[in-house]
Amino acid sequence: MLKISKVNIPLIHQVIPIIDYVHAELDNVINDYSKLAIVRHAAQNAVMVIDKYYACTNESVMYRVAICMFFFLLL
């Protein structure tokens, strides 16, 4: 969040990897049975919301451009 808050307008190629990281961390919480059931359930609900909005990005041309930019930056 600090990376995004330092710029006035975060760009999609910066946000997508962060969303992936948050999703992975929520998956870890869901699968951690040492956590309370209500915490795991809240994480599961959060994943459903993230998936809902992430699915919208797949329909966007900007998403595809952002993914290309992201991989270009990795080179």
C-alpha positions in Angstrom: 0.0 0.0 0.0 2.9 2.3 0.6 4.0 1.9 -3.0 0.6 2.9 -4.3 0.1 5.8 -1.9 3.3 7.5 -3.0 1.9 8.3 -6.4 -1.2 10.4 -7.1 -2.7 7.8 -9.5 -1.6 4.2 -9.3 -1.3 2.5 -12.7 -3.0 -0.8 -13.4 0.4 -2.5 -14.1 1.4 -1.6 -10.5 -1.9 -2.7 -8.9 -2.3 -6.1 -10.5 0.7 -7.7 -8.8 -0.4 -6.3 -5.5 -3.9 -7.8 -5.9 -2.2 -11.1 -6.7 -0.2 -10.9 -3.5 -3.2 -10.0 -1.4 -5.1 -12.9 -2.9 -2.3 -15.3 -2.1 -2.2 -14.1 1.5 -5.9 -14.5 1.9 -5.7 -18.0 0.5 -3.1 -18.7 3.2 -5.5 -17.5 5.9 -8.3 -19.6 4.5 -6.2 -22.7 4.6 -4.7 -22.0 8.1 -6.9 -24.1 10.4 -5.2 -22.6 13.5 -7.2 -19.4 12.8 -10.7 -18.9 14.1 -13.4 -20.1 11.7 -14.9 -16.6 11.5 -11.5 -15.2 10.4 -11.2 -17.9 7.7 -14.7 -17.1 6.6 -14.0 -13.4 6.4 -10.9 -14.1 4.3 -13.0 -16.3 2.0 -15.5 -13.5 1.6 -12.7 -11.1 0.8 -11.4 -13.5 -1.9 -14.9 -13.6 -3.5 -14.9 -9.8 -3.7 -11.4 -9.6 -5.1 -12.3 -12.3 -7.7 -15.4 -10.4 -8.7 -13.5 -7.3 -9.5 -10.5 -9.1 -10.9 -12.8 -10.9 -13.4 -13.8 -7.4 -14.7 -10.2 -6.7 -15.6 -10.1 -9.7 -17.9 -12.6 -8.0 -20.1 -10.6 -4.8 -20.2 -8.1 -3.9 -23.0 -6.1 -1.9 -20.5 -5.6 -5.1 -18.4 -4.0 -6.8 -21.4 -1.8 -3.8 -22.0 -0.9 -3.6 -18.3 0.1 -7.3 -18.3 2.4 -6.7 -21.3 3.9 -3.7 -19.5 4.5 -5.7 -16.4 6.3 -8.5 -18.2 8.3 -5.9 -20.2 9.5 -4.4 -16.9 10.6 -7.8 -15.7 13.0 -8.1 -18.7 
